[in-house]
Amino acid sequence: MNINKLFLIVFFIFDIIYGYNVGNIIIEKLGLKPRPLAERRTALLF
């Protein structure tokens, strides 16, 4: 759970610095399914 939250924070930071698309590109390169921006940011709150 902590690792998952850490990834969310990292992608959140990438979204702020580089924009929404870069976060999804990184997720795709890791072989994970991209999540909508709103869903990722909402998940940070919980």
Secondary structure, DSSP 8 states (H G I E B T S, - for coil): -HHHHHHHHHHHHHHHHH-HHHHHHHHHHTT-----HHHHHHHHT-
